[in-house]
């Protein structure tokens, strides 16, 4: 109800009472005066209580978020309650409050941290009708996640038909949702673009993007024995394919595994760069700027060969995406497999397999679609056995191939999902993935979020 019409009515009534000589009017006025004043005063009291509640809510929100940040280094409940109390006091002092107001803080059954304040505000007008105070209660609850570390491999087939703009936008939003600027929640990303092959670069790269030893001279890389002319370390451009066991290409071969690289080596591909990914692999990094820059550099298609058919071999992307999550060579940025170290692979393809392994070769020169699909299925199964969560996305441009969608649907698992993007954008699938992954790290990974 509005305050000013009530005051105008009260003023007018007083004037009429002063001018009226009829005793009945005085009696009626006396009867009405108290409830009218009480109603007017109640409006003022409730308005003040509402203002107090707004300020309390802001202070409690800040306290809960502060406790959430502190929980990443110390999850003792009493300690976090003390942190919340200190932050609450600071906020209330900024509003001019000088007294002491205690809050309650503690963990919920869901593992979130809740802060509550129950207080009361003394009334000025309502006390005339026996109500000397109004209760004011506020609470805030911050989502802490399940704790631990999160490693995410983004594996993308950069075909000419894919919407590279949507792919980049979705990836950047995902990174921003899971990584704060100082990335204090233990989140890492790798980026694995692939075409017919993957470009891992000729030199090793550390977490900060610094170049290290030559991959060509490593103990896990073989520079000879591939399908075309042998390469030397000086001629190699960083192109790699899958591994195979001599002349035996089976679904239990090292081509669909991620171990023993020192004896069953990765093999360099001396292939024209048109068949390799247009951008190099970015190993797992906790550097937000570095992974964002890698995403922005993504390009589609292959350079200078517009008259050549597009080649797709799912296993190449899956093998090297998996390798980027491992703590073993070829890459060592990944943490060991454990419940505390959550690993995720996001696989985006919009074209069917049209190349497969061929016995005795590292190159993807086989032409059996059925074999390639079996290779991909075996890889997805082996990856999931390691506890890695897999999300698969088929963009609109890939919706015309039934067998490819079946492989992608079956590949998703361990809590991951299959997204068949028909009428929406790729970005919406990434938003859904971000919501899922926020629950795997402390504070949702990126900015802490209030859930109440």
C-alpha positions as CSV (number, residue, x, y, z in Angstrom):
1,X,0.0,0.0,0.0
2,X,1.2,3.5,-0.7
3,X,2.3,5.7,2.2
4,X,1.5,9.2,1.0
5,X,-2.3,8.8,0.4
6,X,-2.6,7.6,3.9
7,X,-0.8,10.6,5.3
8,X,-3.0,12.9,3.2
9,X,-6.1,11.2,4.5
10,X,-4.9,11.6,8.1
11,X,-4.2,15.3,7.6
12,X,-7.6,16.0,6.0
13,X,-9.4,14.1,8.8
14,X,-7.7,16.2,11.4
15,X,-8.8,19.5,9.7
16,X,-12.3,18.3,9.4
17,X,-12.4,17.3,13.1
18,X,-11.2,20.8,14.0
19,X,-13.9,22.5,12.0
20,X,-16.8,20.2,12.8
21,X,-19.0,21.0,15.8
22,X,-21.0,17.7,15.7
23,X,-20.0,15.6,18.6
24,X,-20.8,12.3,16.7
25,X,-18.0,13.2,14.2
26,X,-15.5,13.5,17.1
27,X,-16.5,10.1,18.4
28,X,-16.2,8.4,15.0
29,X,-12.8,10.2,14.4
30,X,-11.5,9.0,17.7
31,X,-12.5,5.4,16.9
32,X,-10.8,5.6,13.5
33,X,-7.7,7.5,14.4
34,X,-5.8,4.7,16.1
35,X,-6.2,2.0,13.4
36,X,-5.4,4.6,10.7
37,X,-2.3,5.7,12.5
38,X,-1.3,2.1,13.1
39,X,-1.8,1.2,9.4
40,X,0.2,4.2,8.3
41,X,3.0,3.4,10.9
42,X,2.9,-0.3,9.8
43,X,3.7,0.8,6.3
44,X,6.7,2.7,7.5
45,X,7.9,-0.1,9.8
46,X,7.6,-2.7,7.1
47,X,9.3,-0.5,4.6
48,X,12.3,-0.1,7.0
49,X,12.3,-3.9,7.7
50,X,12.4,-4.6,3.9
51,X,15.4,-2.2,3.5
52,X,17.2,-3.9,6.4
53,X,16.5,-7.3,4.8
54,X,18.0,-6.3,1.5
55,X,21.2,-5.1,3.2
56,X,21.4,-8.3,5.3
57,X,20.9,-10.4,2.2
58,X,23.8,-8.8,0.4
59,X,26.0,-9.2,3.4
60,X,25.1,-12.8,3.8
61,X,25.7,-13.5,0.1
62,X,29.2,-12.0,0.4
63,X,29.8,-14.1,3.5
64,X,28.8,-17.3,1.9
65,X,30.9,-16.7,-1.2
66,X,33.9,-15.9,0.9
67,X,33.5,-19.1,2.9
68,X,33.2,-21.0,-0.4
69,X,36.5,-19.5,-1.6
70,X,38.2,-20.3,1.8
71,X,36.9,-23.9,1.6
72,X,39.4,-24.7,-1.2
73,X,42.3,-24.5,1.3
74,X,40.5,-25.3,4.6
75,X,37.2,-27.1,4.8
76,X,36.9,-27.0,8.6
77,X,33.3,-26.0,9.4
78,X,34.1,-23.8,12.4
79,X,36.8,-22.0,10.5
80,X,34.5,-21.3,7.5
81,X,31.8,-20.0,9.9
82,X,34.4,-17.6,11.3
83,X,35.4,-16.4,7.8
84,X,31.8,-15.9,7.0
85,X,31.2,-13.9,10.2
86,X,34.2,-11.6,9.6
87,X,33.0,-10.9,6.0
88,X,29.5,-10.3,7.2
89,X,30.6,-7.8,9.8
90,X,32.7,-5.9,7.2
91,X,29.7,-5.7,4.9
92,X,27.3,-4.5,7.6
93,X,29.8,-1.8,8.8
94,X,29.7,-0.4,5.3
95,X,25.9,-0.1,5.7
96,X,26.5,1.9,8.9
97,X,25.5,-0.9,11.3
98,X,27.7,-0.7,14.4
99,X,26.3,-3.5,16.6
100,X,27.1,-7.2,16.8
101,X,24.9,-9.6,14.9
102,X,25.8,-13.3,14.9
103,X,25.3,-15.7,12.0
104,X,25.1,-19.4,11.7
105,X,27.2,-21.2,9.1
106,X,27.5,-24.9,8.3
107,X,27.5,-27.6,5.7
108,X,24.2,-28.9,4.2
109,X,23.5,-32.6,3.5
110,X,24.3,-31.9,-0.1
111,X,27.8,-30.6,0.9
112,X,27.1,-27.0,0.2
113,X,27.8,-24.3,2.8
114,X,24.9,-22.3,4.2
115,X,24.9,-19.0,6.1
116,X,21.8,-17.8,8.0
117,X,21.0,-14.7,10.0
118,X,17.9,-14.5,12.2
119,X,17.4,-11.1,13.8
120,X,14.6,-8.6,14.5
121,X,14.0,-4.9,14.0
122,X,12.4,-2.7,16.6
123,X,9.3,-1.0,15.5
124,X,8.3,2.7,15.9
125,X,4.6,2.6,15.1
126,X,3.5,-1.0,15.4
127,X,4.4,-1.0,19.1
128,X,1.2,1.1,19.5
129,X,-0.8,-2.1,18.7
130,X,1.5,-4.4,20.8
131,X,4.0,-5.4,18.1
132,X,7.4,-4.1,19.4
133,X,9.6,-5.8,16.7
134,X,9.5,-7.4,13.3
135,X,11.5,-10.7,12.6
136,X,14.0,-10.5,9.7
137,X,15.6,-13.8,8.4
138,X,18.0,-14.3,5.5
139,X,20.1,-17.1,4.2
140,X,22.6,-17.9,1.4
141,X,23.9,-21.2,0.2
142,X,27.0,-21.6,-1.9
143,X,27.7,-24.6,-4.1
144,X,31.1,-26.1,-3.3
145,X,31.2,-29.0,-5.8
146,X,32.7,-32.3,-5.0
147,X,36.3,-31.1,-4.8
148,X,39.4,-32.5,-6.6
149,X,40.9,-31.7,-9.9
150,X,39.4,-31.5,-13.3
151,X,41.1,-32.2,-16.7
152,X,39.2,-31.7,-19.9
153,X,40.4,-32.7,-23.4
154,X,38.6,-30.9,-26.2
155,X,38.9,-33.1,-29.3
156,X,37.6,-31.6,-32.6
157,X,37.5,-32.8,-36.1
158,X,38.1,-29.5,-37.9
159,X,36.3,-30.3,-41.2
160,X,35.4,-27.7,-43.8
161,X,31.7,-28.2,-43.0
162,X,31.8,-27.6,-39.3
163,X,30.7,-24.2,-37.9
164,X,34.1,-23.2,-36.6
165,X,32.7,-19.9,-35.2
166,X,30.1,-21.8,-33.0
167,X,32.7,-24.3,-32.0
168,X,35.1,-21.6,-30.8
169,X,32.4,-19.6,-29.0
170,X,31.1,-22.7,-27.2
171,X,34.6,-23.7,-26.2
172,X,35.5,-20.2,-24.8
173,X,32.3,-20.1,-22.8
174,X,33.0,-23.6,-21.4
175,X,36.5,-22.5,-20.4
176,X,35.2,-19.3,-18.8
177,X,32.6,-21.1,-16.8
178,X,35.1,-23.6,-15.4
179,X,38.2,-21.5,-15.0
180,X,38.5,-18.3,-12.9
181,X,41.2,-15.9,-14.0
182,X,43.6,-17.2,-11.3
183,X,42.2,-20.7,-11.8
184,X,42.4,-21.7,-8.2
185,X,40.1,-24.7,-8.6
186,X,42.5,-27.2,-10.2
187,X,41.2,-27.1,-13.7
188,X,43.2,-28.0,-16.9
189,X,42.3,-28.0,-20.5
190,X,43.9,-29.6,-23.6
191,X,42.9,-28.9,-27.2
192,X,43.3,-31.6,-29.9
193,X,42.3,-30.6,-33.4
194,X,42.5,-33.4,-35.9
195,X,41.9,-34.0,-39.6
196,X,43.2,-37.2,-41.0
197,X,46.1,-36.9,-38.5
198,X,47.0,-34.9,-35.5
199,X,49.8,-32.3,-35.3
200,X,51.6,-32.7,-31.9
201,X,54.3,-30.3,-32.8
202,X,58.0,-31.1,-33.2
203,X,58.9,-30.0,-29.6
204,X,57.5,-30.8,-26.2
205,X,55.6,-28.1,-24.5
206,X,55.2,-27.5,-20.7
207,X,52.2,-26.3,-18.8
208,X,53.1,-22.6,-19.4
209,X,53.6,-23.1,-23.1
210,X,57.4,-23.2,-23.0
211,X,59.2,-25.3,-25.6
212,X,61.3,-28.2,-24.4
213,X,63.0,-31.2,-25.9
214,X,62.5,-32.4,-29.5
215,X,59.6,-34.9,-29.8
216,X,61.5,-36.3,-32.7
217,X,64.3,-37.4,-30.4
218,X,62.1,-38.8,-27.6
219,X,62.0,-42.4,-26.5
220,X,58.4,-42.8,-27.5
221,X,58.6,-41.5,-31.1
222,X,59.7,-43.6,-34.1
223,X,60.9,-41.6,-37.1
224,X,61.0,-44.5,-39.7
225,X,58.7,-47.3,-40.9
226,X,55.6,-45.5,-42.1
227,X,53.5,-45.9,-45.1
228,X,55.3,-43.5,-47.4
229,X,58.8,-42.2,-47.6
230,X,60.6,-42.3,-44.2
231,X,61.1,-39.0,-42.5
232,X,64.0,-37.5,-40.7
233,X,63.7,-35.4,-37.7
234,X,64.6,-32.3,-39.7
235,X,61.9,-33.0,-42.3
236,X,59.1,-34.0,-39.8
237,X,56.4,-31.4,-39.3
238,X,54.8,-32.9,-36.1
239,X,52.2,-35.1,-37.8
240,X,51.2,-38.4,-36.1
241,X,48.6,-41.1,-36.5
242,X,47.6,-44.2,-34.6
243,X,49.8,-47.0,-33.5
244,X,49.5,-50.5,-34.9
245,X,51.2,-53.8,-33.9
246,X,53.2,-54.7,-37.0
247,X,50.9,-56.4,-39.4
248,X,48.3,-57.1,-36.8
249,X,45.6,-54.5,-36.7
250,X,43.2,-55.8,-34.1
251,X,40.8,-54.2,-31.6
252,X,43.2,-55.1,-28.8
253,X,46.2,-53.6,-30.5
254,X,48.2,-50.6,-29.2
255,X,46.3,-48.5,-31.7
256,X,43.3,-48.5,-29.3
257,X,45.3,-48.3,-26.1
258,X,47.3,-45.7,-24.1
259,X,50.2,-47.5,-22.6
260,X,53.7,-48.8,-23.3
261,X,54.7,-46.0,-25.7
262,X,58.4,-46.7,-24.9
263,X,58.3,-50.1,-26.6
264,X,55.3,-49.6,-28.9
265,X,56.2,-46.2,-30.1
266,X,54.1,-43.5,-31.7
267,X,55.2,-43.0,-35.3
268,X,55.9,-39.9,-37.2
269,X,53.9,-39.3,-40.4
270,X,55.8,-37.9,-43.3
271,X,52.6,-36.8,-44.9
272,X,51.8,-33.7,-46.7
273,X,50.6,-31.1,-44.1
274,X,47.3,-30.8,-45.9
275,X,46.3,-34.1,-44.2
276,X,47.4,-33.0,-40.8
277,X,45.4,-30.7,-38.4
278,X,45.8,-27.1,-39.4
279,X,46.6,-26.3,-35.8
280,X,48.8,-28.1,-33.3
281,X,47.8,-30.0,-30.2
282,X,47.8,-28.0,-27.0
283,X,48.8,-30.2,-24.0
284,X,46.9,-29.9,-20.7
285,X,47.4,-26.5,-19.2
286,X,46.1,-24.6,-16.2
287,X,46.9,-21.3,-18.0
288,X,43.6,-19.8,-19.0
289,X,45.0,-17.3,-21.4
290,X,47.0,-20.0,-23.2
291,X,44.1,-22.4,-23.8
292,X,41.8,-19.5,-24.8
293,X,44.4,-18.3,-27.3
294,X,44.6,-21.9,-28.7
295,X,40.9,-22.0,-29.2
296,X,40.9,-18.6,-31.0
297,X,43.5,-19.9,-33.4
298,X,41.3,-22.8,-34.5
299,X,40.6,-23.0,-38.3
300,X,38.6,-25.4,-40.3
301,X,39.5,-27.4,-43.4
302,X,42.9,-28.0,-44.8
303,X,45.1,-25.5,-46.5
304,X,45.6,-25.4,-50.3
305,X,43.9,-28.7,-51.2
306,X,40.3,-27.7,-51.9
307,X,40.1,-30.2,-54.7
308,X,41.0,-33.1,-52.3
309,X,38.3,-35.2,-50.5
310,X,38.0,-34.7,-46.8
311,X,39.4,-37.4,-44.7
312,X,38.0,-38.5,-41.3
313,X,39.5,-41.1,-39.0
314,X,37.9,-40.9,-35.5
315,X,40.5,-43.0,-33.8
316,X,43.3,-40.5,-34.5
317,X,41.5,-37.8,-32.5
318,X,40.4,-40.2,-29.7
319,X,43.9,-41.7,-29.3
320,X,45.7,-38.3,-28.9
321,X,42.9,-36.7,-26.9
322,X,43.2,-39.7,-24.5
323,X,47.0,-39.3,-24.5
324,X,46.7,-35.7,-23.5
325,X,44.8,-36.7,-20.4
326,X,47.3,-39.3,-19.3
327,X,50.2,-38.9,-16.9
328,X,52.4,-41.1,-19.0
329,X,54.3,-40.4,-22.1
330,X,53.9,-39.0,-24.8
331,X,52.4,-36.3,-22.5
332,X,52.9,-36.0,-18.7
333,X,50.8,-33.0,-17.8
334,X,47.9,-35.2,-16.7
335,X,47.5,-36.4,-13.1
336,X,47.2,-40.1,-12.2
337,X,43.8,-41.8,-12.6
338,X,42.0,-41.5,-9.3
339,X,38.6,-40.5,-7.8
340,X,40.1,-37.1,-6.9
341,X,41.3,-36.4,-10.5
342,X,38.3,-36.2,-12.8
343,X,39.0,-36.5,-16.5
344,X,36.7,-35.6,-19.3
345,X,36.9,-35.9,-23.1
346,X,34.7,-33.8,-25.3
347,X,34.5,-35.2,-28.9
348,X,33.0,-33.2,-31.7
349,X,32.7,-34.7,-35.2
350,X,30.3,-33.8,-38.1
351,X,31.5,-36.3,-40.7
352,X,31.6,-40.1,-41.0
353,X,34.7,-42.3,-40.8
354,X,36.1,-42.8,-44.3
355,X,39.6,-43.9,-43.5
356,X,40.9,-46.7,-41.2
357,X,44.1,-48.3,-40.1
358,X,46.0,-50.5,-42.5
359,X,48.2,-53.3,-41.4
360,X,51.8,-52.4,-40.8
361,X,51.3,-48.6,-41.3
362,X,51.0,-45.6,-39.1
363,X,49.1,-43.8,-41.9
364,X,45.3,-43.9,-42.1
365,X,45.2,-45.3,-45.6
366,X,42.7,-48.1,-45.0
367,X,39.3,-47.5,-46.6
368,X,37.0,-49.8,-44.4
369,X,34.3,-47.7,-42.8
370,X,33.2,-50.7,-40.7
371,X,36.7,-51.2,-39.4
372,X,37.1,-47.5,-38.6
373,X,33.9,-47.6,-36.6
374,X,35.0,-50.7,-34.7
375,X,38.3,-49.0,-33.9
376,X,36.4,-45.9,-32.6
377,X,34.1,-48.1,-30.6
378,X,37.0,-50.0,-29.0
379,X,38.8,-46.8,-28.2
380,X,35.7,-45.2,-26.5
381,X,35.2,-48.4,-24.5
382,X,38.9,-48.4,-23.3
383,X,38.8,-44.7,-22.5
384,X,35.6,-45.2,-20.4
385,X,37.3,-48.1,-18.6
386,X,39.8,-45.6,-17.2
387,X,36.9,-43.6,-15.6
388,X,37.1,-40.8,-18.2
389,X,33.8,-39.1,-18.8
390,X,33.0,-38.7,-22.5
391,X,30.7,-36.1,-24.1
392,X,30.1,-36.4,-27.9
393,X,28.6,-33.7,-30.1
394,X,27.3,-34.1,-33.6
395,X,26.7,-30.6,-35.1
396,X,23.9,-29.8,-37.6
397,X,26.2,-30.4,-40.5
398,X,26.6,-34.1,-39.5
399,X,23.0,-35.0,-39.0
400,X,22.6,-36.9,-42.3
401,X,24.8,-39.9,-41.4
402,X,23.1,-42.6,-39.3
403,X,26.2,-44.8,-38.7
404,X,28.3,-41.9,-37.5
405,X,25.6,-40.8,-35.1
406,X,25.3,-44.3,-33.7
407,X,29.1,-44.5,-33.0
408,X,29.0,-41.1,-31.4
409,X,26.0,-41.9,-29.3
410,X,27.5,-45.2,-28.0
411,X,30.8,-43.5,-27.3
412,X,29.4,-41.1,-24.7
413,X,29.3,-42.3,-21.1
414,X,30.6,-42.3,-17.5
415,X,28.2,-39.5,-16.8
416,X,28.8,-37.8,-20.2
417,X,26.1,-37.2,-22.8
418,X,25.5,-37.4,-26.5
419,X,24.3,-34.2,-28.2
420,X,22.7,-34.4,-31.6
421,X,22.5,-30.7,-32.5
422,X,19.7,-30.4,-34.9
423,X,18.0,-27.0,-34.7
424,X,20.1,-25.3,-32.0
425,X,23.7,-24.2,-31.9
426,X,26.8,-26.1,-30.7
427,X,27.1,-23.5,-28.0
428,X,24.0,-24.8,-26.2
429,X,25.6,-28.2,-25.9
430,X,28.7,-26.6,-24.3
431,X,26.4,-24.7,-21.9
432,X,24.9,-28.1,-20.8
433,X,28.3,-29.6,-20.4
434,X,29.5,-26.6,-18.3
435,X,26.6,-27.1,-16.0
436,X,27.5,-30.7,-15.5
437,X,31.2,-30.1,-14.9
438,X,30.7,-27.4,-12.4
439,X,29.8,-30.1,-9.9
440,X,33.1,-31.8,-10.3
441,X,35.4,-29.2,-8.8
442,X,35.4,-26.9,-5.8
443,X,33.3,-23.8,-6.2
444,X,32.0,-24.9,-9.5
445,X,35.5,-24.5,-11.0
446,X,35.0,-20.9,-12.2
447,X,33.2,-18.3,-10.2
448,X,31.5,-19.6,-7.1
449,X,27.7,-19.6,-7.5
450,X,25.0,-19.2,-4.9
451,X,22.2,-21.8,-5.1
452,X,20.0,-20.2,-2.5
